[in-house]
Amino acid sequence: MRTMLDFVRTCGTYHILLKRRIGMKKMLAVVATVTCLLFAAGALSMVWAQAKPYKIGFIVPLTGYLSWLGEYMKKGAEVRVEMINKAGGVNGRLVELVTYDDQSSPETATRHAQRLISSDGVVALMGTGTAVVSGAVSSVANKSKVPAVIQSGYALSEKETFTFNNAHPTDFAISRPMMYFQKKGISQVALLMPIGPLGELGSGIARKHAPTYKITIVGEEKFDVKAPDVTAQLAKLRTLKPQAIMAFTTGEPAALLARNMAQMGMNVPLVVSHGNATPGFLKLVAQTPTVVIVPSGKIMAIATLADNDPVKKVVVEFSKAYQAKYGEPANYYSGQQADAVALISEGLRVTKSDDPVKLRDALENIKNFAGCNGVYNMSPADHQGTRTEDMILLTVKDGKWAVLE
C-alpha cells in the first residue's frame, strides 16, 4: 500500500512540474494527472483483488452431543490457518475460515453448507464429525459442485466426485489392529458391538478383513451404549475363549467395557474405535488394568517417530504451534482437521484459482503430501489418500498414551 501512495504522490509532483515548466497549458496537466490517477486506481484494484482472502467454509459441531469433538477440530483448524497466514498465505492471499456450528445435526449442517456456498462465497467446505452429518454436507457439495473435505467415518461413493475424506477410513481402524494380532499370533477374536449402525459397520468390516489376517471370529454379542453394565455379554463371550475382543465404540461405553473386563478378570486385549484417541478417553481408562488398544494417527506419539519419517516435521511444527496457542498437546482430531486446511490450501496453491472444478482436480492430483494423518496420495479414484500403515496403535502405560509395539 505504501508503494501506491508513493505513486499517487509522484503523479501530484508531475502535475506541479508541468504547471511550472509549461505555464498555463492546463489541458496537458489535467490529462497527465487524470492518467496517473487512473493508473493508480487500476493498481489499487489489483492489490485489493490479490488481498481478497480464500474463504473456507467450516461446518463443525460446537454444541450437541459431538461438541467435545468440535472443540478439538476448531482448535486444529485455527492453528493451521494461523501457520499458513504467518508464512505468507496462499498465492499471496490470506486463508480465512467462515465457521458455523452444525449443532451435531445433519439438518443444521445442510442449511449452513447451502449458505456458505450461496452467500458467503467459500471456495471449499470442510469439517463435520460423524457420518450422518458428513453425508448431508457431501450432498450439498456435490449438487453445487464445490469441493468438500470431510472428517468422519463416512464412506464415499463413486458419485461423490467433489467430496474428499481425510479421516482414516474405518477399514484402516479395524484392519490395523488385525495386522498386529497376526504378528502376535492372535487368531481367535470375539466381537462386542454397540446396537445400531455403528456396530453393524464395525462388525461387517471386521468380518470382511478377518480372513486376510488369518483371524477367526469366534462369536459376537451386542450391547446398548446406555447400559450401565455389559457383564452378561462378556460372560457369554468368555466361554468362547477369545484371545482378544473388538468393540467399535467410543467414549464412556468403551471405558465401561474395559472396566467390566477387569472386574471379571478377562485378561485379553480390548480394541476400541479410533474415536477414542483423545485426552478425554485417556482419563477414563488411565487406571484400568485392561489392555486397551486404540488405533490413531502418528501425532499422538511424536517422540517415537524416526527422524526420517516423512510426517515428523509436520506434526512437530503443528504440535509446537498448538501447544503455544492453547497450552495443551495437539491430538488426533486437531491434527486431522489441520490436514483438511492444509490439503485445501495446497490445492489452491497449485491451481491459483477460485474455480471449484479446478480446485477439485488439484486435490485429486495431490501426491506425497505429508500431514498429521500420514502421507496423502490422492487420485480420481481415491479421495482419502492415506494407507493402513499411516495408523499406529496406542495403549495406556503408567496413565499415559504409549505406542503398542
TORKOL-4160 file (C-alpha; in steps of 0.2 Angstrom, whole numbers, padded with zeros to 4 digits, m for minus):
405
<pt num="1" X="0000" Y="0000" Z="0000"/>
<pt num="2" X="0015" Y="0012" Z="0003"/>
<pt num="3" X="0020" Y="0009" Z="m0015"/>
<pt num="4" X="0003" Y="0015" Z="m0021"/>
<pt num="5" X="0004" Y="0031" Z="m0010"/>
<pt num="6" X="0021" Y="0035" Z="m0017"/>
<pt num="7" X="0014" Y="0033" Z="m0034"/>
<pt num="8" X="0000" Y="0045" Z="m0031"/>
<pt num="9" X="0012" Y="0057" Z="m0024"/>
<pt num="10" X="0023" Y="0056" Z="m0039"/>
<pt num="11" X="0008" Y="0060" Z="m0050"/>
<pt num="12" X="0005" Y="0075" Z="m0040"/>
<pt num="13" X="0023" Y="0081" Z="m0041"/>
<pt num="14" X="0022" Y="0078" Z="m0060"/>
<pt num="15" X="0007" Y="0089" Z="m0061"/>
<pt num="16" X="0016" Y="0103" Z="m0052"/>
<pt num="17" X="0031" Y="0102" Z="m0063"/>
<pt num="18" X="0020" Y="0103" Z="m0078"/>
<pt num="19" X="0012" Y="0119" Z="m0072"/>
<pt num="20" X="0029" Y="0127" Z="m0068"/>
<pt num="21" X="0038" Y="0122" Z="m0084"/>
<pt num="22" X="0024" Y="0124" Z="m0097"/>
<pt num="23" X="0014" Y="0138" Z="m0089"/>
<pt num="24" X="m0004" Y="0138" Z="m0092"/>
<pt num="25" X="m0005" Y="0123" Z="m0103"/>
<pt num="26" X="m0019" Y="0117" Z="m0091"/>
<pt num="27" X="m0026" Y="0104" Z="m0103"/>
<pt num="28" X="m0010" Y="0094" Z="m0103"/>
<pt num="29" X="m0008" Y="0095" Z="m0084"/>
<pt num="30" X="m0026" Y="0089" Z="m0082"/>
<pt num="31" X="m0023" Y="0075" Z="m0094"/>
<pt num="32" X="m0007" Y="0070" Z="m0085"/>
<pt num="33" X="m0015" Y="0070" Z="m0068"/>
<pt num="34" X="m0030" Y="0060" Z="m0074"/>
<pt num="35" X="m0019" Y="0047" Z="m0082"/>
<pt num="36" X="m0009" Y="0045" Z="m0066"/>
<pt num="37" X="m0025" Y="0043" Z="m0056"/>
<pt num="38" X="m0032" Y="0030" Z="m0067"/>
<pt num="39" X="m0016" Y="0020" Z="m0066"/>
<pt num="40" X="m0016" Y="0022" Z="m0048"/>
<pt num="41" X="m0035" Y="0016" Z="m0047"/>
<pt num="42" X="m0031" Y="0001" Z="m0058"/>
<pt num="43" X="m0016" Y="m0004" Z="m0047"/>
<pt num="44" X="m0025" Y="m0002" Z="m0031"/>
<pt num="45" X="m0039" Y="m0013" Z="m0038"/>
<pt num="46" X="m0026" Y="m0026" Z="m0042"/>
<pt num="47" X="m0019" Y="m0025" Z="m0024"/>
<pt num="48" X="m0036" Y="m0027" Z="m0017"/>
<pt num="49" X="m0040" Y="m0042" Z="m0028"/>
<pt num="50" X="m0024" Y="m0050" Z="m0023"/>
<pt num="51" X="m0028" Y="m0046" Z="m0004"/>
<pt num="52" X="m0045" Y="m0054" Z="m0005"/>
<pt num="53" X="m0044" Y="m0070" Z="0006"/>
<pt num="54" X="m0048" Y="m0088" Z="0001"/>
<pt num="55" X="m0063" Y="m0092" Z="0012"/>
<pt num="56" X="m0065" Y="m0110" Z="0018"/>
<pt num="57" X="m0082" Y="m0115" Z="0025"/>
<pt num="58" X="m0080" Y="m0124" Z="0041"/>
<pt num="59" X="m0095" Y="m0134" Z="0047"/>
<pt num="60" X="m0091" Y="m0140" Z="0065"/>
<pt num="61" X="m0101" Y="m0147" Z="0080"/>
<pt num="62" X="m0098" Y="m0134" Z="0093"/>
<pt num="63" X="m0114" Y="m0139" Z="0103"/>
<pt num="64" X="m0124" Y="m0155" Z="0104"/>
<pt num="65" X="m0118" Y="m0172" Z="0108"/>
<pt num="66" X="m0102" Y="m0170" Z="0097"/>
<pt num="67" X="m0096" Y="m0154" Z="0104"/>
<pt num="68" X="m0082" Y="m0162" Z="0113"/>
<pt num="69" X="m0075" Y="m0167" Z="0096"/>
<pt num="70" X="m0079" Y="m0150" Z="0088"/>
<pt num="71" X="m0068" Y="m0141" Z="0101"/>
<pt num="72" X="m0053" Y="m0151" Z="0095"/>
<pt num="73" X="m0057" Y="m0148" Z="0077"/>
<pt num="74" X="m0060" Y="m0130" Z="0079"/>
<pt num="75" X="m0043" Y="m0128" Z="0088"/>
<pt num="76" X="m0034" Y="m0138" Z="0075"/>
<pt num="77" X="m0041" Y="m0128" Z="0060"/>
<pt num="78" X="m0037" Y="m0111" Z="0068"/>
<pt num="79" X="m0019" Y="m0116" Z="0072"/>
<pt num="80" X="m0016" Y="m0122" Z="0054"/>
<pt num="81" X="m0024" Y="m0106" Z="0047"/>
<pt num="82" X="m0013" Y="m0095" Z="0058"/>
<pt num="83" X="0003" Y="m0105" Z="0052"/>
<pt num="84" X="m0001" Y="m0103" Z="0034"/>
<pt num="85" X="m0005" Y="m0085" Z="0035"/>
<pt num="86" X="0011" Y="m0081" Z="0045"/>
<pt num="87" X="0021" Y="m0090" Z="0031"/>
<pt num="88" X="0013" Y="m0078" Z="0018"/>
<pt num="89" X="m0004" Y="m0086" Z="0015"/>
<pt num="90" X="m0008" Y="m0095" Z="m0002"/>
<pt num="91" X="m0003" Y="m0086" Z="m0018"/>
<pt num="92" X="m0001" Y="m0070" Z="m0008"/>
<pt num="93" X="m0018" Y="m0071" Z="m0001"/>
<pt num="94" X="m0024" Y="m0075" Z="0017"/>
<pt num="95" X="m0034" Y="m0090" Z="0021"/>
<pt num="96" X="m0050" Y="m0086" Z="0031"/>
<pt num="97" X="m0062" Y="m0098" Z="0040"/>
<pt num="98" X="m0080" Y="m0095" Z="0039"/>
<pt num="99" X="m0086" Y="m0106" Z="0054"/>
<pt num="100" X="m0104" Y="m0112" Z="0058"/>
<pt num="101" X="m0110" Y="m0123" Z="0072"/>
<pt num="102" X="m0119" Y="m0138" Z="0065"/>
<pt num="103" X="m0126" Y="m0142" Z="0082"/>
<pt num="104" X="m0122" Y="m0161" Z="0079"/>
<pt num="105" X="m0137" Y="m0161" Z="0067"/>
<pt num="106" X="m0137" Y="m0165" Z="0048"/>
<pt num="107" X="m0152" Y="m0154" Z="0045"/>
<pt num="108" X="m0142" Y="m0139" Z="0053"/>
<pt num="109" X="m0127" Y="m0144" Z="0043"/>
<pt num="110" X="m0136" Y="m0144" Z="0027"/>
<pt num="111" X="m0143" Y="m0126" Z="0029"/>
<pt num="112" X="m0125" Y="m0120" Z="0034"/>
<pt num="113" X="m0117" Y="m0128" Z="0019"/>
<pt num="114" X="m0130" Y="m0120" Z="0007"/>
<pt num="115" X="m0127" Y="m0103" Z="0015"/>
<pt num="116" X="m0108" Y="m0105" Z="0014"/>
<pt num="117" X="m0109" Y="m0108" Z="m0005"/>
<pt num="118" X="m0123" Y="m0096" Z="m0010"/>
<pt num="119" X="m0120" Y="m0081" Z="0002"/>
<pt num="120" X="m0103" Y="m0082" Z="0009"/>
<pt num="121" X="m0093" Y="m0086" Z="m0007"/>
<pt num="122" X="m0082" Y="m0100" Z="0000"/>
<pt num="123" X="m0070" Y="m0110" Z="m0011"/>
<pt num="124" X="m0072" Y="m0126" Z="m0002"/>
<pt num="125" X="m0081" Y="m0134" Z="0013"/>
<pt num="126" X="m0074" Y="m0144" Z="0027"/>
<pt num="127" X="m0077" Y="m0151" Z="0044"/>
<pt num="128" X="m0092" Y="m0162" Z="0051"/>
<pt num="129" X="m0089" Y="m0175" Z="0064"/>
<pt num="130" X="m0100" Y="m0190" Z="0061"/>
<pt num="131" X="m0105" Y="m0200" Z="0045"/>
<pt num="132" X="m0123" Y="m0194" Z="0045"/>
<pt num="133" X="m0118" Y="m0175" Z="0045"/>
<pt num="134" X="m0104" Y="m0178" Z="0033"/>
<pt num="135" X="m0117" Y="m0186" Z="0021"/>
<pt num="136" X="m0128" Y="m0171" Z="0022"/>
<pt num="137" X="m0114" Y="m0159" Z="0018"/>
<pt num="138" X="m0107" Y="m0170" Z="0004"/>
<pt num="139" X="m0124" Y="m0170" Z="m0004"/>
<pt num="140" X="m0124" Y="m0151" Z="m0004"/>
<pt num="141" X="m0106" Y="m0150" Z="m0010"/>
<pt num="142" X="m0109" Y="m0162" Z="m0025"/>
<pt num="143" X="m0125" Y="m0154" Z="m0030"/>
<pt num="144" X="m0116" Y="m0137" Z="m0030"/>
<pt num="145" X="m0100" Y="m0144" Z="m0037"/>
<pt num="146" X="m0090" Y="m0136" Z="m0023"/>
<pt num="147" X="m0076" Y="m0147" Z="m0015"/>
<pt num="148" X="m0079" Y="m0153" Z="0002"/>
<pt num="149" X="m0065" Y="m0161" Z="0013"/>
<pt num="150" X="m0074" Y="m0170" Z="0027"/>
<pt num="151" X="m0068" Y="m0179" Z="0043"/>
<pt num="152" X="m0078" Y="m0194" Z="0049"/>
<pt num="153" X="m0081" Y="m0212" Z="0045"/>
<pt num="154" X="m0092" Y="m0208" Z="0031"/>
<pt num="155" X="m0089" Y="m0220" Z="0016"/>
<pt num="156" X="m0088" Y="m0211" Z="0000"/>
<pt num="157" X="m0097" Y="m0217" Z="m0016"/>
<pt num="158" X="m0091" Y="m0215" Z="m0034"/>
<pt num="159" X="m0104" Y="m0202" Z="m0037"/>
<pt num="160" X="m0097" Y="m0190" Z="m0024"/>
<pt num="161" X="m0084" Y="m0183" Z="m0036"/>
<pt num="162" X="m0082" Y="m0167" Z="m0026"/>
<pt num="163" X="m0081" Y="m0175" Z="m0009"/>
<pt num="164" X="m0064" Y="m0179" Z="0000"/>
<pt num="165" X="m0062" Y="m0188" Z="0017"/>
<pt num="166" X="m0045" Y="m0185" Z="0025"/>
<pt num="167" X="m0050" Y="m0196" Z="0041"/>
<pt num="168" X="m0043" Y="m0213" Z="0041"/>
<pt num="169" X="m0056" Y="m0225" Z="0034"/>
<pt num="170" X="m0065" Y="m0236" Z="0046"/>
<pt num="171" X="m0057" Y="m0251" Z="0037"/>
<pt num="172" X="m0040" Y="m0245" Z="0042"/>
<pt num="173" X="m0045" Y="m0243" Z="0061"/>
<pt num="174" X="m0051" Y="m0261" Z="0061"/>
<pt num="175" X="m0038" Y="m0269" Z="0049"/>
<pt num="176" X="m0023" Y="m0261" Z="0058"/>
<pt num="177" X="m0026" Y="m0270" Z="0075"/>
<pt num="178" X="m0028" Y="m0286" Z="0065"/>
<pt num="179" X="m0011" Y="m0284" Z="0057"/>
<pt num="180" X="m0005" Y="m0283" Z="0075"/>
<pt num="181" X="m0014" Y="m0298" Z="0080"/>
<pt num="182" X="m0007" Y="m0308" Z="0066"/>
<pt num="183" X="0010" Y="m0303" Z="0071"/>
<pt num="184" X="0007" Y="m0308" Z="0089"/>
<pt num="185" X="m0001" Y="m0325" Z="0084"/>
<pt num="186" X="m0018" Y="m0319" Z="0090"/>
<pt num="187" X="m0031" Y="m0328" Z="0079"/>
<pt num="188" X="m0047" Y="m0331" Z="0090"/>
<pt num="189" X="m0056" Y="m0314" Z="0091"/>
<pt num="190" X="m0074" Y="m0310" Z="0098"/>
<pt num="191" X="m0084" Y="m0295" Z="0093"/>
<pt num="192" X="m0094" Y="m0285" Z="0106"/>
<pt num="193" X="m0103" Y="m0271" Z="0096"/>
<pt num="194" X="m0115" Y="m0257" Z="0100"/>
<pt num="195" X="m0133" Y="m0259" Z="0094"/>
<pt num="196" X="m0136" Y="m0248" Z="0079"/>
<pt num="197" X="m0127" Y="m0243" Z="0063"/>
<pt num="198" X="m0110" Y="m0240" Z="0070"/>
<pt num="199" X="m0110" Y="m0258" Z="0077"/>
<pt num="200" X="m0116" Y="m0265" Z="0061"/>
<pt num="201" X="m0102" Y="m0256" Z="0052"/>
<pt num="202" X="m0089" Y="m0262" Z="0064"/>
<pt num="203" X="m0095" Y="m0280" Z="0063"/>
<pt num="204" X="m0096" Y="m0280" Z="0044"/>
<pt num="205" X="m0078" Y="m0273" Z="0042"/>
<pt num="206" X="m0071" Y="m0285" Z="0055"/>
<pt num="207" X="m0078" Y="m0300" Z="0046"/>
<pt num="208" X="m0073" Y="m0293" Z="0029"/>
<pt num="209" X="m0054" Y="m0292" Z="0034"/>
<pt num="210" X="m0053" Y="m0306" Z="0047"/>
<pt num="211" X="m0048" Y="m0319" Z="0033"/>
<pt num="212" X="m0034" Y="m0308" Z="0026"/>
<pt num="213" X="m0026" Y="m0309" Z="0043"/>
<pt num="214" X="m0030" Y="m0327" Z="0047"/>
<pt num="215" X="m0042" Y="m0322" Z="0061"/>
<pt num="216" X="m0057" Y="m0332" Z="0066"/>
<pt num="217" X="m0072" Y="m0323" Z="0073"/>
<pt num="218" X="m0077" Y="m0335" Z="0087"/>
<pt num="219" X="m0093" Y="m0325" Z="0092"/>
<pt num="220" X="m0102" Y="m0309" Z="0093"/>
<pt num="221" X="m0113" Y="m0300" Z="0106"/>
<pt num="222" X="m0122" Y="m0283" Z="0105"/>
<pt num="223" X="m0125" Y="m0270" Z="0119"/>
<pt num="224" X="m0134" Y="m0254" Z="0122"/>
<pt num="225" X="m0122" Y="m0240" Z="0124"/>
<pt num="226" X="m0133" Y="m0233" Z="0138"/>
<pt num="227" X="m0132" Y="m0249" Z="0148"/>
<pt num="228" X="m0124" Y="m0247" Z="0165"/>
<pt num="229" X="m0116" Y="m0264" Z="0164"/>
<pt num="230" X="m0111" Y="m0277" Z="0150"/>
<pt num="231" X="m0105" Y="m0291" Z="0161"/>
<pt num="232" X="m0119" Y="m0303" Z="0154"/>
<pt num="233" X="m0112" Y="m0301" Z="0136"/>
<pt num="234" X="m0094" Y="m0303" Z="0142"/>
<pt num="235" X="m0099" Y="m0319" Z="0151"/>
<pt num="236" X="m0105" Y="m0326" Z="0135"/>
<pt num="237" X="m0090" Y="m0321" Z="0125"/>
<pt num="238" X="m0078" Y="m0328" Z="0139"/>
<pt num="239" X="m0085" Y="m0346" Z="0136"/>
<pt num="240" X="m0078" Y="m0345" Z="0118"/>
<pt num="241" X="m0061" Y="m0342" Z="0125"/>
<pt num="242" X="m0056" Y="m0327" Z="0113"/>
<pt num="243" X="m0038" Y="m0320" Z="0113"/>
<pt num="244" X="m0045" Y="m0303" Z="0110"/>
<pt num="245" X="m0061" Y="m0293" Z="0109"/>
<pt num="246" X="m0065" Y="m0279" Z="0097"/>
<pt num="247" X="m0078" Y="m0266" Z="0101"/>
<pt num="248" X="m0081" Y="m0252" Z="0089"/>
<pt num="249" X="m0087" Y="m0240" Z="0101"/>
<pt num="250" X="m0082" Y="m0223" Z="0108"/>
<pt num="251" X="m0081" Y="m0214" Z="0125"/>
<pt num="252" X="m0089" Y="m0219" Z="0141"/>
<pt num="253" X="m0097" Y="m0236" Z="0133"/>
<pt num="254" X="m0079" Y="m0241" Z="0128"/>
<pt num="255" X="m0072" Y="m0237" Z="0145"/>
<pt num="256" X="m0086" Y="m0247" Z="0153"/>
<pt num="257" X="m0081" Y="m0262" Z="0143"/>
<pt num="258" X="m0063" Y="m0260" Z="0149"/>
<pt num="259" X="m0069" Y="m0259" Z="0167"/>
<pt num="260" X="m0081" Y="m0273" Z="0166"/>
<pt num="261" X="m0067" Y="m0284" Z="0159"/>
<pt num="262" X="m0056" Y="m0280" Z="0173"/>
<pt num="263" X="m0069" Y="m0284" Z="0186"/>
<pt num="264" X="m0072" Y="m0301" Z="0178"/>
<pt num="265" X="m0053" Y="m0305" Z="0176"/>
<pt num="266" X="m0054" Y="m0306" Z="0157"/>
<pt num="267" X="m0035" Y="m0303" Z="0154"/>
<pt num="268" X="m0036" Y="m0301" Z="0135"/>
<pt num="269" X="m0034" Y="m0285" Z="0124"/>
<pt num="270" X="m0049" Y="m0274" Z="0120"/>
<pt num="271" X="m0049" Y="m0265" Z="0104"/>
<pt num="272" X="m0060" Y="m0249" Z="0103"/>
<pt num="273" X="m0063" Y="m0236" Z="0090"/>
<pt num="274" X="m0050" Y="m0223" Z="0084"/>
<pt num="275" X="m0063" Y="m0211" Z="0090"/>
<pt num="276" X="m0055" Y="m0214" Z="0107"/>
<pt num="277" X="m0038" Y="m0206" Z="0103"/>
<pt num="278" X="m0041" Y="m0191" Z="0114"/>
<pt num="279" X="m0036" Y="m0184" Z="0131"/>
<pt num="280" X="m0053" Y="m0186" Z="0137"/>
<pt num="281" X="m0054" Y="m0205" Z="0134"/>
<pt num="282" X="m0037" Y="m0207" Z="0142"/>
<pt num="283" X="m0043" Y="m0200" Z="0158"/>
<pt num="284" X="m0057" Y="m0213" Z="0158"/>
<pt num="285" X="m0046" Y="m0228" Z="0156"/>
<pt num="286" X="m0030" Y="m0222" Z="0164"/>
<pt num="287" X="m0032" Y="m0233" Z="0180"/>
<pt num="288" X="m0040" Y="m0248" Z="0171"/>
<pt num="289" X="m0029" Y="m0264" Z="0171"/>
<pt num="290" X="m0037" Y="m0270" Z="0155"/>
<pt num="291" X="m0025" Y="m0268" Z="0139"/>
<pt num="292" X="m0035" Y="m0256" Z="0129"/>
<pt num="293" X="m0029" Y="m0254" Z="0111"/>
<pt num="294" X="m0034" Y="m0238" Z="0101"/>
<pt num="295" X="m0030" Y="m0235" Z="0083"/>
<pt num="296" X="m0023" Y="m0217" Z="0080"/>
<pt num="297" X="m0013" Y="m0206" Z="0069"/>
<pt num="298" X="0006" Y="m0203" Z="0072"/>
<pt num="299" X="0003" Y="m0186" Z="0080"/>
<pt num="300" X="m0001" Y="m0195" Z="0096"/>
<pt num="301" X="0016" Y="m0202" Z="0098"/>
<pt num="302" X="0028" Y="m0189" Z="0091"/>
<pt num="303" X="0043" Y="m0194" Z="0102"/>
<pt num="304" X="0043" Y="m0212" Z="0094"/>
<pt num="305" X="0044" Y="m0206" Z="0076"/>
<pt num="306" X="0060" Y="m0209" Z="0067"/>
<pt num="307" X="0069" Y="m0193" Z="0061"/>
<pt num="308" X="0067" Y="m0199" Z="0043"/>
<pt num="309" X="0048" Y="m0202" Z="0045"/>
<pt num="310" X="0040" Y="m0190" Z="0032"/>
<pt num="311" X="0027" Y="m0184" Z="0044"/>
<pt num="312" X="0038" Y="m0180" Z="0058"/>
<pt num="313" X="0042" Y="m0162" Z="0053"/>
<pt num="314" X="0024" Y="m0158" Z="0050"/>
<pt num="315" X="0017" Y="m0165" Z="0067"/>
<pt num="316" X="0032" Y="m0157" Z="0077"/>
<pt num="317" X="0029" Y="m0140" Z="0070"/>
<pt num="318" X="0010" Y="m0141" Z="0071"/>
<pt num="319" X="0011" Y="m0148" Z="0089"/>
<pt num="320" X="0023" Y="m0134" Z="0094"/>
<pt num="321" X="0011" Y="m0121" Z="0087"/>
<pt num="322" X="m0004" Y="m0129" Z="0095"/>
<pt num="323" X="0004" Y="m0130" Z="0112"/>
<pt num="324" X="0009" Y="m0112" Z="0112"/>
<pt num="325" X="m0008" Y="m0106" Z="0107"/>
<pt num="326" X="m0019" Y="m0117" Z="0119"/>
<pt num="327" X="m0007" Y="m0123" Z="0132"/>
<pt num="328" X="m0011" Y="m0141" Z="0129"/>
<pt num="329" X="m0005" Y="m0155" Z="0117"/>
<pt num="330" X="m0012" Y="m0157" Z="0100"/>
<pt num="331" X="m0022" Y="m0173" Z="0097"/>
<pt num="332" X="m0028" Y="m0185" Z="0083"/>
<pt num="333" X="m0043" Y="m0174" Z="0079"/>
<pt num="334" X="m0035" Y="m0157" Z="0080"/>
<pt num="335" X="m0021" Y="m0164" Z="0068"/>
<pt num="336" X="m0034" Y="m0172" Z="0057"/>
<pt num="337" X="m0043" Y="m0155" Z="0055"/>
<pt num="338" X="m0027" Y="m0146" Z="0052"/>
<pt num="339" X="m0024" Y="m0158" Z="0037"/>
<pt num="340" X="m0040" Y="m0153" Z="0029"/>
<pt num="341" X="m0035" Y="m0135" Z="0029"/>
<pt num="342" X="m0018" Y="m0139" Z="0023"/>
<pt num="343" X="m0025" Y="m0150" Z="0009"/>
<pt num="344" X="m0037" Y="m0137" Z="0003"/>
<pt num="345" X="m0023" Y="m0124" Z="0004"/>
<pt num="346" X="m0011" Y="m0135" Z="m0006"/>
<pt num="347" X="m0025" Y="m0137" Z="m0020"/>
<pt num="348" X="m0027" Y="m0118" Z="m0020"/>
<pt num="349" X="m0008" Y="m0115" Z="m0022"/>
<pt num="350" X="m0007" Y="m0127" Z="m0036"/>
<pt num="351" X="m0022" Y="m0121" Z="m0046"/>
<pt num="352" X="m0021" Y="m0102" Z="m0042"/>
<pt num="353" X="m0039" Y="m0101" Z="m0045"/>
<pt num="354" X="m0056" Y="m0099" Z="m0036"/>
<pt num="355" X="m0064" Y="m0111" Z="m0049"/>
<pt num="356" X="m0071" Y="m0126" Z="m0039"/>
<pt num="357" X="m0069" Y="m0138" Z="m0053"/>
<pt num="358" X="m0051" Y="m0134" Z="m0055"/>
<pt num="359" X="m0048" Y="m0135" Z="m0036"/>
<pt num="360" X="m0057" Y="m0152" Z="m0036"/>
<pt num="361" X="m0045" Y="m0158" Z="m0050"/>
<pt num="362" X="m0030" Y="m0151" Z="m0040"/>
<pt num="363" X="m0035" Y="m0160" Z="m0024"/>
<pt num="364" X="m0036" Y="m0176" Z="m0034"/>
<pt num="365" X="m0018" Y="m0174" Z="m0040"/>
<pt num="366" X="m0010" Y="m0171" Z="m0023"/>
<pt num="367" X="0005" Y="m0183" Z="m0021"/>
<pt num="368" X="0017" Y="m0186" Z="m0007"/>
<pt num="369" X="0009" Y="m0173" Z="0004"/>
<pt num="370" X="0014" Y="m0175" Z="0022"/>
<pt num="371" X="0001" Y="m0171" Z="0035"/>
<pt num="372" X="m0003" Y="m0176" Z="0053"/>
<pt num="373" X="m0013" Y="m0191" Z="0047"/>
<pt num="374" X="0000" Y="m0198" Z="0036"/>
<pt num="375" X="0007" Y="m0195" Z="0018"/>
<pt num="376" X="m0008" Y="m0191" Z="0006"/>
<pt num="377" X="m0008" Y="m0198" Z="m0012"/>
<pt num="378" X="m0025" Y="m0193" Z="m0019"/>
<pt num="379" X="m0032" Y="m0198" Z="m0036"/>
<pt num="380" X="m0049" Y="m0198" Z="m0045"/>
<pt num="381" X="m0052" Y="m0215" Z="m0038"/>
<pt num="382" X="m0045" Y="m0212" Z="m0021"/>
<pt num="383" X="m0052" Y="m0196" Z="m0012"/>
<pt num="384" X="m0044" Y="m0201" Z="0005"/>
<pt num="385" X="m0026" Y="m0204" Z="0001"/>
<pt num="386" X="m0019" Y="m0212" Z="0016"/>
<pt num="387" X="m0013" Y="m0230" Z="0020"/>
<pt num="388" X="m0017" Y="m0243" Z="0034"/>
<pt num="389" X="0002" Y="m0241" Z="0039"/>
<pt num="390" X="m0001" Y="m0222" Z="0042"/>
<pt num="391" X="m0010" Y="m0228" Z="0058"/>
<pt num="392" X="m0002" Y="m0233" Z="0074"/>
<pt num="393" X="m0009" Y="m0242" Z="0089"/>
<pt num="394" X="m0010" Y="m0234" Z="0106"/>
<pt num="395" X="m0012" Y="m0242" Z="0123"/>
<pt num="396" X="m0011" Y="m0235" Z="0141"/>
<pt num="397" X="0005" Y="m0236" Z="0151"/>
<pt num="398" X="0008" Y="m0228" Z="0168"/>
<pt num="399" X="m0008" Y="m0217" Z="0165"/>
<pt num="400" X="m0001" Y="m0210" Z="0148"/>
<pt num="401" X="m0003" Y="m0215" Z="0130"/>
<pt num="402" X="0011" Y="m0227" Z="0123"/>
<pt num="403" X="0013" Y="m0235" Z="0106"/>
<pt num="404" X="0009" Y="m0253" Z="0106"/>
<pt num="405" X="0024" Y="m0262" Z="0098"/>
